Amino acid sequence: LFLKVPAFRHCTIVQICELIPRIVRQYALYGQYIMSEGQPALGLFMIARGSVQLWMGREPAGVLARNEFFGEKSVLEDMNTEGSKSSFTAQAAELVELMVLHRKE
């Protein structure tokens, strides 16, 4: 799942081994907000099970499901940039199991 993220496809084994211990399993219940537009982006969320509804403002922006991901920009950008805020809201469309790589503080 982790290697499906384009930014990590070219990582060395050593780099991947350094990141894997930072990945944590997280669950979200139906309707629970995972990330909110305009709030600090918390990290990379990889969907292991379930689906996530994306919203931009009050408009639906798509649905992500198993083996898809969101929030990848947050782990690649500098914490001090304006880009560190989420550009969308992510809400669990059902019970969701996520593998999360939180931003490094």
N, C-alpha and C positions, 0 to 999 in steps of 0.2 A: 504494500500500500504506500509506504513511504517513498519508494522509488518512482511512483507514478507522478510525483510532483516534478515538473520539468527542471526547476532550479536545483534539484538534488540528484538528477540522473548522472551527472558527470563527477560526482563526489568520489573520492578515493575510499577504499575500505576503512582506512584509519579515520577519515572524517565522519563517515557513517557511524562507526563505532563510538565516536565521541558524542554524536547526536542522539543515538538510540536510548541511552539512559535518561534523557530529558523528556522522552515521550511518555505521557500519562493517559490512562483510559478515563474517560468521562462519559456520563450518561445525561441525556436531556429528555424530559417527559413531554408528551404532546402539549403543544402550545407554549412551552418554555422558550424564553429568549436566550440565545447562545451568544449573540453579538448584537449591539445596537448601533445604528447609523449615527455618526457624529461623536461616538464615544471612543476612547482609546482602543485600538485594535490589540487584542490579547495574544494572538499567535496563530499558528497554522492548525486548522481543524480538518482531519481526514475522517471521512465517514466510513465506519466499519460495518454498520447496520442501520437501516432506517432511511428516512429522507428529511431534508431540510428545505423549508420555503424561504426564499430570499425576497426582500422588499426594498424598494428605493422610494423613500417617502411612504405614501399609502398605496403605491402601485406594486403589484406582484412583479418580480424581476426574474423569476425562474425557480426551478426545483432541482436540488442536487440529491443524489442517492448514493448507494453503496459504491465504494472505491473512488468517489469524487472528493474534492477538497475545496476549501476556501480560507482566506486570511493569509495566504502565502506571502503577500507583500509585507506584512507586518514583521516577519522574521528576517526579511532582507533589507529593510530600511532602517535608517538611523532613528533612534528613539526621539531625537529632537526635531525631526522634520514634520511638516504639516501632514505628510502622508501617513503618519502613525495613527490617524483616526480612521475608523471604519466608514466606508462609503456606502454601506448597506446594512440592513437588519437581517439577521438569520434567526429563524424560529423553527423549532422542531415540529414537523408535520405528523409525527408519530414518535414512539419511543426510539431514540437515536443513541447508538454507541459510537463515540468519537475517540480517535487517537489524537492527542493534542500536544503540539510542540509549542510551549509558551515562549513568548519573547524573552530574550535575555535582558535582564534589568541592568 
